[in-house]
Amino acid sequence: MTARPVATAGNPIGSPDGAPTLAVGAGWITAAGMIGGTCGLTLAGTLAPRVGGIGVALAVIACAGVLAAVTAFLWLPETKGRELEAIAPEVA
């Protein structure tokens, strides 16, 4: 029988080496999705009367996402195939 990792003050996640576990990552992703969905729907509901309806409001929000993706594609550097040491600055 193996010992289960125990969460402590120095290791709140509970893995033996202190690294995030898959369940912790899934929890953060779920929380981010819930917060993003709530904020997006609240924004759409607030924007709808001002722009002529919920369809137009959702289209505006979708265009903002597309604009962000295009901006990232055009102005952020490609890192595929590069070593981490070449991309990230030295952290002391």
HTML snippet that shows the backbone in 3Dmol.js (N, CA, C, O; Angstrom):
<script src="https://3Dmol.org/build/3Dmol-min.js"></script>
<div id="view" style="width:600px;height:400px;position:relative"></div>
<script>
const pdb = `
ATOM      1  N   MET A   1       0.840  -1.180   0.000  1.00  0.00           N
ATOM      2  CA  MET A   1       0.000   0.000   0.000  1.00  0.00           C
ATOM      3  C   MET A   1       0.888   1.248   0.000  1.00  0.00           C
ATOM      4  O   MET A   1       1.793   1.367   0.826  1.00  0.00           O
ATOM      5  N   THR A   2       0.633   2.167  -0.916  1.00  0.00           N
ATOM      6  CA  THR A   2       1.441   3.378  -1.005  1.00  0.00           C
ATOM      7  C   THR A   2       0.785   4.495  -0.225  1.00  0.00           C
ATOM      8  O   THR A   2      -0.435   4.547  -0.072  1.00  0.00           O
ATOM      9  N   ALA A   3       1.629   5.386   0.263  1.00  0.00           N
ATOM     10  CA  ALA A   3       1.118   6.520   1.024  1.00  0.00           C
ATOM     11  C   ALA A   3       0.529   7.552   0.080  1.00  0.00           C
ATOM     12  O   ALA A   3       1.105   7.842  -0.969  1.00  0.00           O
ATOM     13  N   ARG A   4      -0.603   8.100   0.446  1.00  0.00           N
ATOM     14  CA  ARG A   4      -1.221   9.164  -0.338  1.00  0.00           C
ATOM     15  C   ARG A   4      -0.560  10.487  -0.041  1.00  0.00           C
ATOM     16  O   ARG A   4      -0.195  10.740   1.108  1.00  0.00           O
ATOM     17  N   PRO A   5      -0.389  11.346  -1.039  1.00  0.00           N
ATOM     18  CA  PRO A   5       0.161  12.670  -0.777  1.00  0.00           C
ATOM     19  C   PRO A   5      -0.785  13.456   0.133  1.00  0.00           C
ATOM     20  O   PRO A   5      -2.006  13.402  -0.020  1.00  0.00           O
ATOM     21  N   VAL A   6      -0.208  14.170   1.058  1.00  0.00           N
ATOM     22  CA  VAL A   6      -1.003  14.947   1.999  1.00  0.00           C
ATOM     23  C   VAL A   6      -0.726  16.423   1.764  1.00  0.00           C
ATOM     24  O   VAL A   6       0.424  16.840   1.631  1.00  0.00           O
ATOM     25  N   ALA A   7      -1.801  17.208   1.713  1.00  0.00           N
ATOM     26  CA  ALA A   7      -1.637  18.647   1.550  1.00  0.00           C
ATOM     27  C   ALA A   7      -1.115  19.236   2.859  1.00  0.00           C
ATOM     28  O   ALA A   7      -1.634  18.936   3.934  1.00  0.00           O
ATOM     29  N   THR A   8      -0.090  20.070   2.760  1.00  0.00           N
ATOM     30  CA  THR A   8       0.477  20.745   3.924  1.00  0.00           C
ATOM     31  C   THR A   8       0.586  22.220   3.603  1.00  0.00           C
ATOM     32  O   THR A   8       0.285  22.642   2.486  1.00  0.00           O
ATOM     33  N   ALA A   9       1.011  23.000   4.569  1.00  0.00           N
ATOM     34  CA  ALA A   9       1.157  24.443   4.344  1.00  0.00           C
ATOM     35  C   ALA A   9       2.163  24.723   3.239  1.00  0.00           C
ATOM     36  O   ALA A   9       1.968  25.642   2.444  1.00  0.00           O
ATOM     37  N   GLY A  10       3.233  23.946   3.181  1.00  0.00           N
ATOM     38  CA  GLY A  10       4.247  24.153   2.153  1.00  0.00           C
ATOM     39  C   GLY A  10       3.893  23.519   0.823  1.00  0.00           C
ATOM     40  O   GLY A  10       4.477  23.859  -0.206  1.00  0.00           O
ATOM     41  N   ASN A  11       2.937  22.596   0.837  1.00  0.00           N
ATOM     42  CA  ASN A  11       2.532  21.865  -0.361  1.00  0.00           C
ATOM     43  C   ASN A  11       1.007  21.749  -0.375  1.00  0.00           C
ATOM     44  O   ASN A  11       0.474  20.672  -0.108  1.00  0.00           O
ATOM     45  N   PRO A  12       0.298  22.835  -0.680  1.00  0.00           N
ATOM     46  CA  PRO A  12      -1.161  22.808  -0.594  1.00  0.00           C
ATOM     47  C   PRO A  12      -1.828  21.958  -1.667  1.00  0.00           C
ATOM     48  O   PRO A  12      -3.007  21.627  -1.543  1.00  0.00           O
ATOM     49  N   ILE A  13      -1.108  21.604  -2.701  1.00  0.00           N
ATOM     50  CA  ILE A  13      -1.708  20.842  -3.793  1.00  0.00           C
ATOM     51  C   ILE A  13      -1.807  19.369  -3.441  1.00  0.00           C
ATOM     52  O   ILE A  13      -2.785  18.716  -3.804  1.00  0.00           O
ATOM     53  N   GLY A  14      -0.830  18.839  -2.752  1.00  0.00           N
ATOM     54  CA  GLY A  14      -0.900  17.473  -2.303  1.00  0.00           C
ATOM     55  C   GLY A  14      -0.134  16.466  -3.123  1.00  0.00           C
ATOM     56  O   GLY A  14      -0.205  15.276  -2.814  1.00  0.00           O
ATOM     57  N   SER A  15       0.596  16.865  -4.150  1.00  0.00           N
ATOM     58  CA  SER A  15       1.409  15.902  -4.890  1.00  0.00           C
ATOM     59  C   SER A  15       2.760  15.779  -4.192  1.00  0.00           C
ATOM     60  O   SER A  15       3.182  16.716  -3.513  1.00  0.00           O
ATOM     61  N   PRO A  16       3.438  14.667  -4.338  1.00  0.00           N
ATOM     62  CA  PRO A  16       4.691  14.453  -3.604  1.00  0.00           C
ATOM     63  C   PRO A  16       5.755  15.518  -3.858  1.00  0.00           C
ATOM     64  O   PRO A  16       6.484  15.896  -2.941  1.00  0.00           O
ATOM     65  N   ASP A  17       5.850  15.998  -5.087  1.00  0.00           N
ATOM     66  CA  ASP A  17       6.896  16.976  -5.394  1.00  0.00           C
ATOM     67  C   ASP A  17       6.384  18.413  -5.428  1.00  0.00           C
ATOM     68  O   ASP A  17       7.149  19.326  -5.736  1.00  0.00           O
ATOM     69  N   GLY A  18       5.121  18.629  -5.122  1.00  0.00           N
ATOM     70  CA  GLY A  18       4.562  19.975  -5.106  1.00  0.00           C
ATOM     71  C   GLY A  18       4.077  20.455  -6.461  1.00  0.00           C
ATOM     72  O   GLY A  18       3.612  21.589  -6.578  1.00  0.00           O
ATOM     73  N   ALA A  19       4.173  19.614  -7.496  1.00  0.00           N
ATOM     74  CA  ALA A  19       3.724  20.002  -8.829  1.00  0.00           C
ATOM     75  C   ALA A  19       2.197  19.920  -8.896  1.00  0.00           C
ATOM     76  O   ALA A  19       1.592  19.086  -8.224  1.00  0.00           O
ATOM     77  N   PRO A  20       1.583  20.769  -9.693  1.00  0.00           N
ATOM     78  CA  PRO A  20       0.126  20.701  -9.836  1.00  0.00           C
ATOM     79  C   PRO A  20      -0.308  19.349 -10.398  1.00  0.00           C
ATOM     80  O   PRO A  20       0.358  18.795 -11.272  1.00  0.00           O
ATOM     81  N   THR A  21      -1.385  18.837  -9.916  1.00  0.00           N
ATOM     82  CA  THR A  21      -1.902  17.571 -10.404  1.00  0.00           C
ATOM     83  C   THR A  21      -2.924  17.825 -11.502  1.00  0.00           C
ATOM     84  O   THR A  21      -3.353  18.960 -11.707  1.00  0.00           O
ATOM     85  N   LEU A  22      -3.308  16.784 -12.196  1.00  0.00           N
ATOM     86  CA  LEU A  22      -4.282  16.904 -13.270  1.00  0.00           C
ATOM     87  C   LEU A  22      -5.619  17.421 -12.746  1.00  0.00           C
ATOM     88  O   LEU A  22      -6.273  18.229 -13.406  1.00  0.00           O
ATOM     89  N   ALA A  23      -6.025  16.963 -11.574  1.00  0.00           N
ATOM     90  CA  ALA A  23      -7.295  17.401 -11.014  1.00  0.00           C
ATOM     91  C   ALA A  23      -7.284  18.891 -10.687  1.00  0.00           C
ATOM     92  O   ALA A  23      -8.291  19.574 -10.872  1.00  0.00           O
ATOM     93  N   VAL A  24      -6.153  19.397 -10.204  1.00  0.00           N
ATOM     94  CA  VAL A  24      -6.051  20.828  -9.904  1.00  0.00           C
ATOM     95  C   VAL A  24      -6.145  21.635 -11.189  1.00  0.00           C
ATOM     96  O   VAL A  24      -6.833  22.655 -11.237  1.00  0.00           O
ATOM     97  N   GLY A  25      -5.455  21.182 -12.230  1.00  0.00           N
ATOM     98  CA  GLY A  25      -5.528  21.869 -13.521  1.00  0.00           C
ATOM     99  C   GLY A  25      -6.934  21.861 -14.082  1.00  0.00           C
ATOM    100  O   GLY A  25      -7.399  22.873 -14.607  1.00  0.00           O
ATOM    101  N   ALA A  26      -7.616  20.733 -13.979  1.00  0.00           N
ATOM    102  CA  ALA A  26      -8.999  20.646 -14.467  1.00  0.00           C
ATOM    103  C   ALA A  26      -9.907  21.568 -13.673  1.00  0.00           C
ATOM    104  O   ALA A  26     -10.826  22.169 -14.230  1.00  0.00           O
ATOM    105  N   GLY A  27      -9.658  21.683 -12.385  1.00  0.00           N
ATOM    106  CA  GLY A  27     -10.458  22.592 -11.557  1.00  0.00           C
ATOM    107  C   GLY A  27     -10.283  24.039 -11.971  1.00  0.00           C
ATOM    108  O   GLY A  27     -11.257  24.789 -12.054  1.00  0.00           O
ATOM    109  N   TRP A  28      -9.038  24.438 -12.234  1.00  0.00           N
ATOM    110  CA  TRP A  28      -8.785  25.817 -12.669  1.00  0.00           C
ATOM    111  C   TRP A  28      -9.419  26.097 -14.033  1.00  0.00           C
ATOM    112  O   TRP A  28      -9.982  27.171 -14.249  1.00  0.00           O
ATOM    113  N   ILE A  29      -9.330  25.148 -14.937  1.00  0.00           N
ATOM    114  CA  ILE A  29      -9.928  25.321 -16.264  1.00  0.00           C
ATOM    115  C   ILE A  29     -11.443  25.446 -16.147  1.00  0.00           C
ATOM    116  O   ILE A  29     -12.050  26.286 -16.811  1.00  0.00           O
ATOM    117  N   THR A  30     -12.053  24.618 -15.310  1.00  0.00           N
ATOM    118  CA  THR A  30     -13.496  24.675 -15.108  1.00  0.00           C
ATOM    119  C   THR A  30     -13.905  26.016 -14.517  1.00  0.00           C
ATOM    120  O   THR A  30     -14.876  26.625 -14.967  1.00  0.00           O
ATOM    121  N   ALA A  31     -13.172  26.477 -13.515  1.00  0.00           N
ATOM    122  CA  ALA A  31     -13.490  27.761 -12.890  1.00  0.00           C
ATOM    123  C   ALA A  31     -13.352  28.913 -13.886  1.00  0.00           C
ATOM    124  O   ALA A  31     -14.195  29.809 -13.919  1.00  0.00           O
ATOM    125  N   ALA A  32     -12.295  28.892 -14.695  1.00  0.00           N
ATOM    126  CA  ALA A  32     -12.105  29.947 -15.690  1.00  0.00           C
ATOM    127  C   ALA A  32     -13.229  29.940 -16.717  1.00  0.00           C
ATOM    128  O   ALA A  32     -13.699  31.000 -17.130  1.00  0.00           O
ATOM    129  N   GLY A  33     -13.661  28.756 -17.128  1.00  0.00           N
ATOM    130  CA  GLY A  33     -14.768  28.661 -18.075  1.00  0.00           C
ATOM    131  C   GLY A  33     -16.073  29.178 -17.496  1.00  0.00           C
ATOM    132  O   GLY A  33     -16.837  29.852 -18.187  1.00  0.00           O
ATOM    133  N   MET A  34     -16.331  28.868 -16.239  1.00  0.00           N
ATOM    134  CA  MET A  34     -17.558  29.348 -15.590  1.00  0.00           C
ATOM    135  C   MET A  34     -17.549  30.874 -15.443  1.00  0.00           C
ATOM    136  O   MET A  34     -18.553  31.539 -15.698  1.00  0.00           O
ATOM    137  N   ILE A  35     -16.413  31.405 -15.035  1.00  0.00           N
ATOM    138  CA  ILE A  35     -16.309  32.860 -14.872  1.00  0.00           C
ATOM    139  C   ILE A  35     -16.414  33.543 -16.228  1.00  0.00           C
ATOM    140  O   ILE A  35     -17.118  34.545 -16.361  1.00  0.00           O
ATOM    141  N   GLY A  36     -15.728  33.019 -17.234  1.00  0.00           N
ATOM    142  CA  GLY A  36     -15.798  33.602 -18.574  1.00  0.00           C
ATOM    143  C   GLY A  36     -17.195  33.534 -19.162  1.00  0.00           C
ATOM    144  O   GLY A  36     -17.659  34.498 -19.772  1.00  0.00           O
ATOM    145  N   GLY A  37     -17.866  32.416 -18.990  1.00  0.00           N
ATOM    146  CA  GLY A  37     -19.237  32.287 -19.488  1.00  0.00           C
ATOM    147  C   GLY A  37     -20.187  33.248 -18.810  1.00  0.00           C
ATOM    148  O   GLY A  37     -21.036  33.858 -19.460  1.00  0.00           O
ATOM    149  N   THR A  38     -20.045  33.382 -17.503  1.00  0.00           N
ATOM    150  CA  THR A  38     -20.899  34.304 -16.753  1.00  0.00           C
ATOM    151  C   THR A  38     -20.651  35.743 -17.188  1.00  0.00           C
ATOM    152  O   THR A  38     -21.597  36.499 -17.407  1.00  0.00           O
ATOM    153  N   CYS A  39     -19.399  36.118 -17.312  1.00  0.00           N
ATOM    154  CA  CYS A  39     -19.074  37.489 -17.738  1.00  0.00           C
ATOM    155  C   CYS A  39     -19.555  37.760 -19.162  1.00  0.00           C
ATOM    156  O   CYS A  39     -20.070  38.841 -19.449  1.00  0.00           O
ATOM    157  N   GLY A  40     -19.389  36.779 -20.055  1.00  0.00           N
ATOM    158  CA  GLY A  40     -19.823  36.961 -21.441  1.00  0.00           C
ATOM    159  C   GLY A  40     -21.327  37.121 -21.558  1.00  0.00           C
ATOM    160  O   GLY A  40     -21.804  37.986 -22.293  1.00  0.00           O
ATOM    161  N   LEU A  41     -22.076  36.300 -20.843  1.00  0.00           N
ATOM    162  CA  LEU A  41     -23.533  36.410 -20.907  1.00  0.00           C
ATOM    163  C   LEU A  41     -24.032  37.687 -20.242  1.00  0.00           C
ATOM    164  O   LEU A  41     -24.997  38.296 -20.706  1.00  0.00           O
ATOM    165  N   THR A  42     -23.378  38.094 -19.159  1.00  0.00           N
ATOM    166  CA  THR A  42     -23.744  39.358 -18.513  1.00  0.00           C
ATOM    167  C   THR A  42     -23.477  40.526 -19.455  1.00  0.00           C
ATOM    168  O   THR A  42     -24.298  41.436 -19.576  1.00  0.00           O
ATOM    169  N   LEU A  43     -22.334  40.498 -20.116  1.00  0.00           N
ATOM    170  CA  LEU A  43     -22.007  41.548 -21.081  1.00  0.00           C
ATOM    171  C   LEU A  43     -23.003  41.563 -22.238  1.00  0.00           C
ATOM    172  O   LEU A  43     -23.439  42.632 -22.666  1.00  0.00           O
ATOM    173  N   ALA A  44     -23.363  40.389 -22.745  1.00  0.00           N
ATOM    174  CA  ALA A  44     -24.327  40.325 -23.848  1.00  0.00           C
ATOM    175  C   ALA A  44     -25.683  40.870 -23.424  1.00  0.00           C
ATOM    176  O   ALA A  44     -26.323  41.600 -24.180  1.00  0.00           O
ATOM    177  N   GLY A  45     -26.120  40.521 -22.226  1.00  0.00           N
ATOM    178  CA  GLY A  45     -27.398  41.028 -21.740  1.00  0.00           C
ATOM    179  C   GLY A  45     -27.391  42.532 -21.527  1.00  0.00           C
ATOM    180  O   GLY A  45     -28.398  43.200 -21.761  1.00  0.00           O
ATOM    181  N   THR A  46     -26.273  43.061 -21.088  1.00  0.00           N
ATOM    182  CA  THR A  46     -26.150  44.504 -20.878  1.00  0.00           C
ATOM    183  C   THR A  46     -26.039  45.242 -22.205  1.00  0.00           C
ATOM    184  O   THR A  46     -26.566  46.345 -22.355  1.00  0.00           O
ATOM    185  N   LEU A  47     -25.358  44.637 -23.159  1.00  0.00           N
ATOM    186  CA  LEU A  47     -25.115  45.272 -24.455  1.00  0.00           C
ATOM    187  C   LEU A  47     -26.324  45.193 -25.386  1.00  0.00           C
ATOM    188  O   LEU A  47     -26.491  46.063 -26.241  1.00  0.00           O
ATOM    189  N   ALA A  48     -27.170  44.171 -25.239  1.00  0.00           N
ATOM    190  CA  ALA A  48     -28.279  43.923 -26.168  1.00  0.00           C
ATOM    191  C   ALA A  48     -29.211  45.114 -26.369  1.00  0.00           C
ATOM    192  O   ALA A  48     -29.491  45.451 -27.520  1.00  0.00           O
ATOM    193  N   PRO A  49     -29.707  45.769 -25.324  1.00  0.00           N
ATOM    194  CA  PRO A  49     -30.608  46.902 -25.570  1.00  0.00           C
ATOM    195  C   PRO A  49     -29.928  48.092 -26.246  1.00  0.00           C
ATOM    196  O   PRO A  49     -30.590  48.916 -26.878  1.00  0.00           O
ATOM    197  N   ARG A  50     -28.626  48.175 -26.110  1.00  0.00           N
ATOM    198  CA  ARG A  50     -27.901  49.330 -26.668  1.00  0.00           C
ATOM    199  C   ARG A  50     -27.553  49.166 -28.143  1.00  0.00           C
ATOM    200  O   ARG A  50     -27.375  50.158 -28.850  1.00  0.00           O
ATOM    201  N   VAL A  51     -27.452  47.907 -28.619  1.00  0.00           N
ATOM    202  CA  VAL A  51     -27.015  47.688 -29.998  1.00  0.00           C
ATOM    203  C   VAL A  51     -28.104  47.122 -30.902  1.00  0.00           C
ATOM    204  O   VAL A  51     -27.856  46.899 -32.087  1.00  0.00           O
ATOM    205  N   GLY A  52     -29.283  46.887 -30.384  1.00  0.00           N
ATOM    206  CA  GLY A  52     -30.374  46.446 -31.242  1.00  0.00           C
ATOM    207  C   GLY A  52     -30.768  44.990 -31.115  1.00  0.00           C
ATOM    208  O   GLY A  52     -31.411  44.459 -32.020  1.00  0.00           O
ATOM    209  N   GLY A  53     -30.412  44.330 -30.040  1.00  0.00           N
ATOM    210  CA  GLY A  53     -30.850  42.958 -29.843  1.00  0.00           C
ATOM    211  C   GLY A  53     -29.735  42.039 -29.394  1.00  0.00           C
ATOM    212  O   GLY A  53     -28.553  42.380 -29.452  1.00  0.00           O
ATOM    213  N   ILE A  54     -30.143  40.862 -28.945  1.00  0.00           N
ATOM    214  CA  ILE A  54     -29.185  39.911 -28.415  1.00  0.00           C
ATOM    215  C   ILE A  54     -28.295  39.333 -29.515  1.00  0.00           C
ATOM    216  O   ILE A  54     -27.125  39.036 -29.275  1.00  0.00           O
ATOM    217  N   GLY A  55     -28.840  39.174 -30.708  1.00  0.00           N
ATOM    218  CA  GLY A  55     -28.040  38.647 -31.817  1.00  0.00           C
ATOM    219  C   GLY A  55     -26.889  39.567 -32.173  1.00  0.00           C
ATOM    220  O   GLY A  55     -25.765  39.114 -32.388  1.00  0.00           O
ATOM    221  N   VAL A  56     -27.168  40.849 -32.234  1.00  0.00           N
ATOM    222  CA  VAL A  56     -26.117  41.826 -32.547  1.00  0.00           C
ATOM    223  C   VAL A  56     -25.098  41.879 -31.414  1.00  0.00           C
ATOM    224  O   VAL A  56     -23.897  41.990 -31.662  1.00  0.00           O
ATOM    225  N   ALA A  57     -25.576  41.800 -30.168  1.00  0.00           N
ATOM    226  CA  ALA A  57     -24.663  41.834 -29.022  1.00  0.00           C
ATOM    227  C   ALA A  57     -23.719  40.631 -29.041  1.00  0.00           C
ATOM    228  O   ALA A  57     -22.520  40.775 -28.803  1.00  0.00           O
ATOM    229  N   LEU A  58     -24.262  39.447 -29.323  1.00  0.00           N
ATOM    230  CA  LEU A  58     -23.421  38.255 -29.389  1.00  0.00           C
ATOM    231  C   LEU A  58     -22.441  38.324 -30.566  1.00  0.00           C
ATOM    232  O   LEU A  58     -21.317  37.833 -30.462  1.00  0.00           O
ATOM    233  N   ALA A  59     -22.856  38.923 -31.672  1.00  0.00           N
ATOM    234  CA  ALA A  59     -21.962  39.094 -32.816  1.00  0.00           C
ATOM    235  C   ALA A  59     -20.804  40.034 -32.472  1.00  0.00           C
ATOM    236  O   ALA A  59     -19.663  39.798 -32.869  1.00  0.00           O
ATOM    237  N   VAL A  60     -21.109  41.099 -31.732  1.00  0.00           N
ATOM    238  CA  VAL A  60     -20.064  42.043 -31.310  1.00  0.00           C
ATOM    239  C   VAL A  60     -19.050  41.336 -30.407  1.00  0.00           C
ATOM    240  O   VAL A  60     -17.841  41.513 -30.557  1.00  0.00           O
ATOM    241  N   ILE A  61     -19.556  40.538 -29.473  1.00  0.00           N
ATOM    242  CA  ILE A  61     -18.668  39.813 -28.567  1.00  0.00           C
ATOM    243  C   ILE A  61     -17.828  38.793 -29.347  1.00  0.00           C
ATOM    244  O   ILE A  61     -16.640  38.635 -29.069  1.00  0.00           O
ATOM    245  N   ALA A  62     -18.429  38.107 -30.310  1.00  0.00           N
ATOM    246  CA  ALA A  62     -17.687  37.145 -31.131  1.00  0.00           C
ATOM    247  C   ALA A  62     -16.608  37.847 -31.952  1.00  0.00           C
ATOM    248  O   ALA A  62     -15.499  37.332 -32.089  1.00  0.00           O
ATOM    249  N   CYS A  63     -16.922  39.002 -32.491  1.00  0.00           N
ATOM    250  CA  CYS A  63     -15.934  39.762 -33.273  1.00  0.00           C
ATOM    251  C   CYS A  63     -14.758  40.188 -32.405  1.00  0.00           C
ATOM    252  O   CYS A  63     -13.625  40.241 -32.883  1.00  0.00           O
ATOM    253  N   ALA A  64     -15.011  40.491 -31.144  1.00  0.00           N
ATOM    254  CA  ALA A  64     -13.921  40.859 -30.242  1.00  0.00           C
ATOM    255  C   ALA A  64     -12.972  39.681 -30.057  1.00  0.00           C
ATOM    256  O   ALA A  64     -11.756  39.872 -30.012  1.00  0.00           O
ATOM    257  N   GLY A  65     -13.508  38.463 -29.950  1.00  0.00           N
ATOM    258  CA  GLY A  65     -12.660  37.280 -29.829  1.00  0.00           C
ATOM    259  C   GLY A  65     -11.846  37.032 -31.082  1.00  0.00           C
ATOM    260  O   GLY A  65     -10.664  36.693 -31.007  1.00  0.00           O
ATOM    261  N   VAL A  66     -12.470  37.199 -32.222  1.00  0.00           N
ATOM    262  CA  VAL A  66     -11.759  37.019 -33.495  1.00  0.00           C
ATOM    263  C   VAL A  66     -10.669  38.075 -33.639  1.00  0.00           C
ATOM    264  O   VAL A  66      -9.565  37.767 -34.090  1.00  0.00           O
ATOM    265  N   LEU A  67     -10.964  39.299 -33.265  1.00  0.00           N
ATOM    266  CA  LEU A  67      -9.976  40.370 -33.324  1.00  0.00           C
ATOM    267  C   LEU A  67      -8.786  40.073 -32.415  1.00  0.00           C
ATOM    268  O   LEU A  67      -7.641  40.331 -32.787  1.00  0.00           O
ATOM    269  N   ALA A  68      -9.051  39.534 -31.231  1.00  0.00           N
ATOM    270  CA  ALA A  68      -7.959  39.168 -30.317  1.00  0.00           C
ATOM    271  C   ALA A  68      -7.098  38.055 -30.917  1.00  0.00           C
ATOM    272  O   ALA A  68      -5.873  38.095 -30.799  1.00  0.00           O
ATOM    273  N   ALA A  69      -7.718  37.072 -31.553  1.00  0.00           N
ATOM    274  CA  ALA A  69      -6.964  35.975 -32.167  1.00  0.00           C
ATOM    275  C   ALA A  69      -6.100  36.474 -33.326  1.00  0.00           C
ATOM    276  O   ALA A  69      -4.941  36.079 -33.451  1.00  0.00           O
ATOM    277  N   VAL A  70      -6.651  37.326 -34.158  1.00  0.00           N
ATOM    278  CA  VAL A  70      -5.893  37.876 -35.285  1.00  0.00           C
ATOM    279  C   VAL A  70      -4.727  38.724 -34.785  1.00  0.00           C
ATOM    280  O   VAL A  70      -3.621  38.654 -35.322  1.00  0.00           O
ATOM    281  N   THR A  71      -4.985  39.526 -33.751  1.00  0.00           N
ATOM    282  CA  THR A  71      -3.925  40.351 -33.165  1.00  0.00           C
ATOM    283  C   THR A  71      -2.800  39.483 -32.629  1.00  0.00           C
ATOM    284  O   THR A  71      -1.628  39.780 -32.861  1.00  0.00           O
ATOM    285  N   ALA A  72      -3.138  38.410 -31.912  1.00  0.00           N
ATOM    286  CA  ALA A  72      -2.119  37.507 -31.379  1.00  0.00           C
ATOM    287  C   ALA A  72      -1.342  36.845 -32.512  1.00  0.00           C
ATOM    288  O   ALA A  72      -0.121  36.715 -32.431  1.00  0.00           O
ATOM    289  N   PHE A  73      -2.031  36.431 -33.553  1.00  0.00           N
ATOM    290  CA  PHE A  73      -1.374  35.781 -34.686  1.00  0.00           C
ATOM    291  C   PHE A  73      -0.393  36.719 -35.381  1.00  0.00           C
ATOM    292  O   PHE A  73       0.691  36.298 -35.784  1.00  0.00           O
ATOM    293  N   LEU A  74      -0.768  37.975 -35.521  1.00  0.00           N
ATOM    294  CA  LEU A  74       0.063  38.920 -36.250  1.00  0.00           C
ATOM    295  C   LEU A  74       1.231  39.469 -35.440  1.00  0.00           C
ATOM    296  O   LEU A  74       2.302  39.710 -35.997  1.00  0.00           O
ATOM    297  N   TRP A  75       1.047  39.673 -34.126  1.00  0.00           N
ATOM    298  CA  TRP A  75       2.074  40.381 -33.366  1.00  0.00           C
ATOM    299  C   TRP A  75       2.819  39.551 -32.333  1.00  0.00           C
ATOM    300  O   TRP A  75       3.829  40.023 -31.811  1.00  0.00           O
ATOM    301  N   LEU A  76       2.379  38.351 -32.011  1.00  0.00           N
ATOM    302  CA  LEU A  76       3.134  37.537 -31.063  1.00  0.00           C
ATOM    303  C   LEU A  76       4.084  36.612 -31.813  1.00  0.00           C
ATOM    304  O   LEU A  76       3.737  36.108 -32.881  1.00  0.00           O
ATOM    305  N   PRO A  77       5.271  36.382 -31.273  1.00  0.00           N
ATOM    306  CA  PRO A  77       6.256  35.560 -31.983  1.00  0.00           C
ATOM    307  C   PRO A  77       5.877  34.074 -31.956  1.00  0.00           C
ATOM    308  O   PRO A  77       5.266  33.595 -31.001  1.00  0.00           O
ATOM    309  N   GLU A  78       6.246  33.367 -33.004  1.00  0.00           N
ATOM    310  CA  GLU A  78       6.028  31.921 -33.075  1.00  0.00           C
ATOM    311  C   GLU A  78       7.087  31.227 -32.229  1.00  0.00           C
ATOM    312  O   GLU A  78       8.269  31.550 -32.336  1.00  0.00           O
ATOM    313  N   THR A  79       6.681  30.283 -31.395  1.00  0.00           N
ATOM    314  CA  THR A  79       7.618  29.585 -30.517  1.00  0.00           C
ATOM    315  C   THR A  79       7.679  28.091 -30.804  1.00  0.00           C
ATOM    316  O   THR A  79       8.378  27.363 -30.100  1.00  0.00           O
ATOM    317  N   LYS A  80       6.976  27.626 -31.805  1.00  0.00           N
ATOM    318  CA  LYS A  80       6.960  26.200 -32.122  1.00  0.00           C
ATOM    319  C   LYS A  80       8.353  25.730 -32.512  1.00  0.00           C
ATOM    320  O   LYS A  80       9.017  26.344 -33.348  1.00  0.00           O
ATOM    321  N   GLY A  81       8.789  24.630 -31.895  1.00  0.00           N
ATOM    322  CA  GLY A  81      10.068  24.043 -32.230  1.00  0.00           C
ATOM    323  C   GLY A  81      11.271  24.717 -31.591  1.00  0.00           C
ATOM    324  O   GLY A  81      12.404  24.315 -31.854  1.00  0.00           O
ATOM    325  N   ARG A  82      11.059  25.721 -30.766  1.00  0.00           N
ATOM    326  CA  ARG A  82      12.172  26.408 -30.117  1.00  0.00           C
ATOM    327  C   ARG A  82      12.328  25.905 -28.692  1.00  0.00           C
ATOM    328  O   ARG A  82      11.347  25.525 -28.053  1.00  0.00           O
ATOM    329  N   GLU A  83      13.533  25.901 -28.205  1.00  0.00           N
ATOM    330  CA  GLU A  83      13.816  25.480 -26.834  1.00  0.00           C
ATOM    331  C   GLU A  83      13.301  26.549 -25.860  1.00  0.00           C
ATOM    332  O   GLU A  83      13.289  27.739 -26.174  1.00  0.00           O
ATOM    333  N   LEU A  84      12.885  26.104 -24.690  1.00  0.00           N
ATOM    334  CA  LEU A  84      12.385  27.029 -23.661  1.00  0.00           C
ATOM    335  C   LEU A  84      13.443  28.044 -23.259  1.00  0.00           C
ATOM    336  O   LEU A  84      13.127  29.207 -23.011  1.00  0.00           O
ATOM    337  N   GLU A  85      14.688  27.614 -23.193  1.00  0.00           N
ATOM    338  CA  GLU A  85      15.761  28.515 -22.811  1.00  0.00           C
ATOM    339  C   GLU A  85      15.951  29.650 -23.815  1.00  0.00           C
ATOM    340  O   GLU A  85      16.399  30.736 -23.447  1.00  0.00           O
ATOM    341  N   ALA A  86      15.615  29.405 -25.069  1.00  0.00           N
ATOM    342  CA  ALA A  86      15.752  30.438 -26.096  1.00  0.00           C
ATOM    343  C   ALA A  86      14.582  31.409 -26.083  1.00  0.00           C
ATOM    344  O   ALA A  86      14.697  32.525 -26.591  1.00  0.00           O
ATOM    345  N   ILE A  87      13.470  31.002 -25.513  1.00  0.00           N
ATOM    346  CA  ILE A  87      12.264  31.825 -25.518  1.00  0.00           C
ATOM    347  C   ILE A  87      12.167  32.669 -24.251  1.00  0.00           C
ATOM    348  O   ILE A  87      11.922  33.873 -24.313  1.00  0.00           O
ATOM    349  N   ALA A  88      12.362  32.027 -23.109  1.00  0.00           N
ATOM    350  CA  ALA A  88      12.145  32.692 -21.815  1.00  0.00           C
ATOM    351  C   ALA A  88      13.429  33.331 -21.312  1.00  0.00           C
ATOM    352  O   ALA A  88      14.518  32.791 -21.505  1.00  0.00           O
ATOM    353  N   PRO A  89      13.298  34.474 -20.671  1.00  0.00           N
ATOM    354  CA  PRO A  89      14.485  35.091 -20.072  1.00  0.00           C
ATOM    355  C   PRO A  89      14.925  34.288 -18.834  1.00  0.00           C
ATOM    356  O   PRO A  89      14.149  33.523 -18.261  1.00  0.00           O
ATOM    357  N   GLU A  90      16.143  34.478 -18.459  1.00  0.00           N
ATOM    358  CA  GLU A  90      16.686  33.778 -17.279  1.00  0.00           C
ATOM    359  C   GLU A  90      16.002  34.312 -16.022  1.00  0.00           C
ATOM    360  O   GLU A  90      15.921  35.521 -15.805  1.00  0.00           O
ATOM    361  N   VAL A  91      15.514  33.388 -15.203  1.00  0.00           N
ATOM    362  CA  VAL A  91      14.866  33.763 -13.939  1.00  0.00           C
ATOM    363  C   VAL A  91      15.817  33.423 -12.808  1.00  0.00           C
ATOM    364  O   VAL A  91      16.290  32.292 -12.696  1.00  0.00           O
ATOM    365  N   ALA A  92      16.090  34.404 -11.979  1.00  0.00           N
ATOM    366  CA  ALA A  92      17.046  34.179 -10.884  1.00  0.00           C
ATOM    367  C   ALA A  92      16.369  33.620  -9.672  1.00  0.00           C
ATOM    368  O   ALA A  92      17.024  33.371  -8.659  1.00  0.00           O
TER     369      ALA A  92
END
`;
const viewer = $3Dmol.createViewer("view");
viewer.addModel(pdb, "pdb");
viewer.setStyle({}, {cartoon: {color: "spectrum"}});
viewer.zoomTo();
viewer.render();
</script>
